[in-house]
Amino acid sequence: MKINSDKLNYLCEKVVEKISNKQVISEKMILDLSIIITYMINNDFCLELPESFDKMVSVVEDYWFYSSHKDDNKEACLSYIRVYQTINMYKVYIANNKYQERIKEASVRFKRQYRLIQILYDNPGIRMQDLCKLLKTSVTNLKKRITVLIEQGYVYISKIGNFDFYSLSNSGLDLYNLLSGNDEEY
């Protein structure tokens, strides 16, 4: 299948036109849009999205958030919702790709922090003092090392009373899996 940006542009413009005129989007148009997006996802195919795609996303999301609940034309409403779902499928794909790239970049950036990350993985909810003992380092040095991981969202702190407990976030778990070679879980 050859993906054609002109065809995608045409479909996006037609969807915008249909919604603006409160017309039903045909099954054929929804199918064609779904096929293009599914192809792009399944083949990790990056296409320069036309400006009309962003316009379509904006119009469909505006409809979803502001008009769908009061629309009496249920057939049109359902067709718009199906387009909304298709668009969101693509947005999730793009967000996931960005997330994976961020984790891969972090695995390079934090490769030297592997031992710290491994200890956090093996001891969720560990206190700073216990981390210092296991790493044989000072609190000051450890705070410098862990602060960046906290700021980047890979480690979080739970405060209970006067104590801070450190654990890996979900992103931190993915980072650990990539660093440790368990990236099939990632």
N, C-alpha and C positions, 0 to 999 in steps of 0.2 A: 504494500500500500504506500502510495506517495502522499505525504502530507503537503497540502498546499495552503500557504498563508492567505491567499486570495479567497479560498473557500471558507476558511475560518473567519476571515474578515466579513465575508458576505453573511454567514450564519449569525455572527454577533450583531451585525447591523439589523438583520431581520428580527432577531429576538427583541432588540430594543424597540424596533418599530411596532411589533406585535403587542408588547407590554404597554407602550405609550398609547396605542389605540384600543387597549383592553380586548385584544383578540386572542383566541386560543392559539397556542404554538403547536403546530402539527407534530404528530408522532414521528414523521420523517425528519423534521428539523431536529427534534430532540435526539433521535437516534444518530443522525449525522454528527451532531455536536458530541454526543457520548462516545462515538467511535473514534473521533479525532483525539479526544482527551484520553481515552483508554489506550489508544495506540501510543500516544506520547508517554504515558506512564509506563506501560509494559515494555517499551523499547528504550526507556530512559532517553527519550528524544527531546531535545531542546529546540523549540521553535521560537523565533522572535515573534512574540505575541503582538498582534496589531493593537493600535490604540482603541479600536472598537471593542476589544476584549475587556479592557478596563472599564469602558463605558457600560458594557453589558453587565459586568459584575456589579457596578454601582447601581444600575437601574433595578436589577434583580434583587439585590440586598435591600434597597429602599422599599421595594414592594414587600419583601418578606417581613421586614421590621415594622412597616407603617401601614400597609394596606391589606395584607392577606387575611387578617382576622375579621375584616368587615366586608370582604368581597362576596357578593351574591352569585357571581358567575363562577360556580364551582369547577366547571370544566377548564376554564381559563386559569383559575387559581391553581388547580392541580398541575397543569402544564408548566406554569411558572415555578412551582415548587420543585418539579422534576429537574428543571434547568438549574435551579438553586443547588440542588443536591449534587448535580454533575459538576458544577463550578467548585463546590466545597470539596469534592473528591480530589480535584486537581490542586486546590489550595493546601490540602493536607499533605499531598504528595510533595509539593514544593517545600512546605514547612519541614517535613521529615528529611528531605535532602539537605536543607540548610542545617538542621540539627545534627545530622550525621557528619557533615563537613566540619561543624564546630567541634564535635567530639574528636574527630581525626586530627584537627589542628591542635586541640588541647593535649592529645596524646603525645605529640611532638614537643609541645611547650613544657609539659609536666612530666616528661620521661624521667627526669632526675628526682622527681617526687614519688616515684613508684613505691618505695618502702613505706613512706608515710601513708599513702593511699591504701596500700595492702594492709597495714595495721588497722586503719579505719574500717576496712572491709571485714577483717577478721574479728574486730572488737567494736561493733556498733554501740554508740553511747559511751565511749571512753572519755575519761577526764583528762585534762591537760597534763596533770602531774604524771599520770600513768603513761601517756604518750611520750613525755620527756624521758621517762625511765626506759621505755622500750627502744627509743631512738638514741638514747645516750646523748642527749643534748639539753641545752638550757631552755627555760621558758621563753626568754627573749628571742633566741634563735628560732624556736619552734613557732612562735607567734608570727615572725616574719615569713616563715615558709607557709604557714597555714592560711594567713590572711588573704593571699591571692586566690587560693582555692575557695575560700568563703565568698569573696567578692565576685568570683566567676560563677558561683552557684553550684559548685561540686561538693562542697561540705557545708553542713548547717550545724548550728549550735542550738541545743535545748538547754534552757536555764531552769534549774530547779533549786530554789533557795539560793544559797551562795555559790552553787556549783554550776559549771558549764560542762555539758556533755557534747562530744563531737561525733558526727556520723556522716556517712556519704549520702548525698541526695540521689535521686534517680539518675540524674546526669553523671554524678560521681560514680555510681555503680556501672553505668555504661562506659565511663572512662576507665575504670578498673578492669572491666572485661576486655577492653581493647588493649590496654597495656599488658595484661597478663596472657594475652593470646586466646582468651575465651570469647573472641568476637562473634562466634556463632550464636551466642546468647544476645549479642548486641544487634 
